[in-house]
Amino acid sequence: MSDIPDNSMAELNGKLDQIIRLLALSSINTNGSVKDNAVQLNKVGLAPKEIAALLGTTPNTVSVALSTAKRSKKKSVRKKND
């Protein structure tokens, strides 16, 4: 069991969440596409809903961008192997 009170733990979690979002924002390329930025943010573990909030778009748009990127990568790997 932890010696940290629940309200302090919640406050700490909130601050850590803010730090994670700030770090994620710093990795966004303002000239990059939604797809490129979504892939980058997804690599660091953010969910489509969180990515959408950071990029100012919808979770569905992010999910489609991630799916498109994944499909493109598979095609690229297949071409290399042929």
SULCOR-V755938 format. One line per field, one symbol per residue. phi: phi as a letter, one per 20 degrees, with the letter a starting at -180 (. if undefined). A space follows every 50 residues. Layout:
# SULCOR-V755938
phi->???
This chain:
# SULCOR-V755938
phi->.eeefgffffffffffffffffffffefefeeegfffffffffeneegff fgffemcegffffffffffffffffffffffe
